[in-house]
Amino acid sequence: MATRTLTRHLMKRFGLAALAVVVGLSLVAWVLQVVRTAPEVLTDATPWPAALRVLLLPLVPIAAFVLPVAFAGGLLLAGRSLRAEGAFEALVGCGIAPRRIAQPLLGLALVATAASAGLSLVGEPLALGALRDDVPTLAASMLAGRVVPGSFASAGPGTDVYAERRSGDVLGNVLLVRRGPEGSLELAARELHLGRDAGGNVLRLRDGSLRREAADGVVTATFAELVQPLGADALRERIWAMLPAGLAAGPAAPFDPAVLGSMAPRDRYLLVRRWAPPLQCLLFGLLAAGLVLGRRPAGWNAVVLLAVVAVSHAALRLLEPAAAVGIVVPATAVLLAHLPAALAVAGVGARLYLTRAV
C-alpha cells in the first residue's frame, strides 16, 4: 500500500508539472505563430470552418515539436521542488533506493512518448492534409475579402485586381492585370465572378476586352466570357510557413515500404524524421529523470539537459543535407543525431542504478 501511495504521489507531482510546462510552451509558440501568419491568410470573407482550421490545426505540429523538451523541463522543475522540500532525502533515508523512486518517472516518460508518437505520426499529417485541402477555399476568400472598391488588390503572384464595386463574390467594372516573364495581360470586364472548375479556383470575367503585350507584339480582343485561373501557390507557401517542414504523405506512409521506396531521398528523410519527436521524448525524459534523482544542483541539471537538446537538434539539422541526397540512410541519420542523448542517458542511468539507499 505504501509503495502504491508513493507511486501515485510522485506521478501526480511530476505529471502535473510536466503537463503544465507542455501546455504553456505549446500555447505560447502557437500564439506567436498564429499572430505572425494568420493575418496573411484570413479575411472577413473566410468561411468560419476554414478559419477555425487555420487557427487551431497548427497547434498539433507545434505541440509535437515542443512536447519532448517541455516534458523533460517539467520533470526538472518538479524534481527541484521536491528536493527543496527534502522529499528525496527522506525517501532515501527510509531505505528506498533512487532507482525505485525513478520508476514512476519511467512510466510518465513512456506515456509522454506514446503521446508524442500520436501527435507526430498521426496528428501532424492529418493537420497538414486538412490545411492543404483548404487552400482553394482560402485563396478565393482572400481575394473576396481584400478587394476594396476603388483600389487594387492582389489575386495571386503577379496578378492585381481593381473593382469599382463589390457585392459578395461578384465584382463590378473590373480591371485585372497580370505580369510575368512572357509579358503582361490587361483584362477589363463588366463583372468578375469567383468560381471553381475541375482545375481549382477561377476568375470568370464577362463582357470585356483584353490587351496582351509580349515580345512578338500587342494583341487586343473582346470577349463575352473569359475564365482565368486563380493561383494558390503563394497562399500555399504561407500555410506551410505556419508549420514545421514535413511531408504531405498520410499517417500510414511511414509503415508502408512501397511508399518509402518510391520517394525521393529528401522526402524519405522527412518522412522518417517523424520518428524523431517520440525518440526525443523518451531520451530527454529518461535523462531528466536521472538528473532529478542525482546529487547535482538544479542549475547544473538544466545546463546538461539544454546541452543535450541543442546537440540533438543541431545534429538533425547537420545530417539533413546528407540524408536528403541519399549519402546517409534516413533512419541512420535520425539515430545518429540522438546518439549523444542516448550516451548521456546511459551514463546517468548507470550512476542511478548503482546508487543504493543509505
C-alpha positions, -999 to +999 in steps of 0.1 A: +000+000+000+028+024+009+046+017-023+014+023-043+008+056-025+044+067-032+040+059-069+007+078-072+022+108-053+053+110-075+033+105-107+009+133-097+037+158-088+058+151-118+029+146-142+011+178-133+044+198-136+053+183-170+017+188-183+018+225-172+051+232-190+040+213-221+006+232-223+022+265-215+051+263-240+028+249-267+003+277-263+030+304-263+046+290-295+011+286-311+001+322-303+033+336-317+029+316-349-007+324-355-003+361-347+025+363-372+009+343-401-029+342-397-034+379-408-018+370-442-044+342-448-076+352-431-101+379-441-136+388-432-148+366-462-131+334-449-157+308-440-156+302-403-149+264-405-118+271-426-108+300-403-110+277-373-089+251-390-062+277-399-062+289-363-063+256-344-046+230-366-011+245-363-013+237-326-009+200-335+026+201-351+037+228-326+028+205-297+046+176-314+077+197-316+075+212-281+065+181-262+099+163-258+117+194-244+088+207-224+082+173-208+118+169-197+118+205-184+087+198-164+104+168-147+133+190-138+110+217-123+091+191-102+123+175-091+137+208-080+106+215-059+107+181-042+144+183-035+138+217-019+112+201+003+137+174+013+115+147-001+142+127-019+165+127+012+136+115+033+128+086+010+164+075+007+167+078+045+138+054+048+156+028+027+141+035-007+167+033-035+168+061-061+161+036-089+129+027-071+119+064-070+126+066-107+100+040-117+070+064-117+091+088-139+098+060-163+061+054-166+055+090-173+082+090-199+065+061-217+031+078-216+047+110-230+065+091-257+032+075-268+015+109-269+044+123-289+042+094-313+005+100-318+010+137-325+040+133-348+029+101-367-009+107-369-020+141-358+006+162-377+000+145-411-038+149-407-034+185-398-012+192-428-037+174-451-066+194-438-048+227-443-037+217-478-073+209-487-084+243-475-060+262-498-085+267-527-112+280-503-088+303-486-074+316-519-109+326-530-119+341-497-086+361-496-095+378-529-131+384-519-122+398-485-093+420-497-109+437-527-119+472-517-138+492-543-116+519-558-082+502-551-061+474-564-058+440-546-036+410-551-051+380-567-021+358-568+016+360-579+019+389-604-019+394-605-038+425-593-075+433-595-092+467-594-130+470-590-154+499-588-180+480-567-183+447-549-213+425-539-203+393-522-181+373-546-191+394-576-170+425-586-183+452-610-163+472-636-132+453-631-096+457-643-073+426-639-036+430-646-012+401-649+026+404-653+050+376-660+082+366-678+062+363-711+047+398-709+017+415-694-021+409-698-048+435-690-084+425-688-113+449-684-148+435-677-182+445-666-183+417-640-160+393-623-172+362-605-152+339-582-159+303-591-144+268-593-138+242-620-120+209-622-087+226-621-094+247-589-105+283-583-111+305-614-120+341-622-149+344-646-150+377-665-180+388-685-184+414-712-150+428-715-118+433-735-082+422-732-048+436-742-017+414-742+018+427-746+046+402-754+079+401-772+061+394-805+038+424-803+005+436-788-028+417-791-063+432-784-096+414-784-131+415-768-150+386-751-184+377-738-169+354-711-133+346-702-120+322-675-087+329-658-071+306-631-067+319-596-032+308-584-029+295-549+009+289-548+017+320-528-010+311-502+002+275-500+037+288-491+022+310-463+003+280-449+034+258-449+053+286-432+029+281-402+041+245-397+074+226-393+088+211-425+070+178-433+055+157-460+021+155-475+020+117-471-007+103-448-002+087-414+002+052-429+032+062-451+060+055-426+048+020-422+045+013-460+077+000-476+063+006-511+057+043-503+091+047-488+108+030-517+090+053-543+100+085-526+130+108-534+157+107-507+147+141-492+111+131-490+121+098-475+142+115-448+114+140-439+090+111-436+114+090-414+121+121-393+086+119-379+100+093-355+124+120-340+099+136-316+089+103-298+125+092-297+135+126-282+106+124-257+119+091-244+155+100-243+151+135-229+125+122-203+149+095-191+178+119-189+157+144-169+146+116-145+182+106-139+193+141-134+165+148-110+175+119-087+212+127-089+231+149-065+239+177-088+225+212-083+193+221-102+212+247-123+237+220-135+208+197-144+192+224-166+225+231-183+231+194-191+195+189-205+197+221-226+232+210-240+219+175-250+188+191-266+209+216-285+233+189-297+204+166-308+186+193-328+219+206-343+229+171-354+195+166-370+200+198-390+236+189-399+227+154-411+197+165-431+216+176-463+235+142-464+202+123-459+184+145-484+207+135-512+210+098-503+245+098-488+232+087-454+203+064-449+174+084-433+169+061-404+207+062-397+207+100-398+178+102-372+195+076-349+230+092-352+215+126-343+203+112-310+234+091-301+247+118-277+214+119-259+215+081-256+250+081-242+240+108-217+210+087-206+233+056-203+258+075-181+232+090-158+212+057-156+242+037-147+250+060-118+214+060-107+212+022-107+245+018-087+233+043-061+218+025-032+197+037-002+215+046+029 
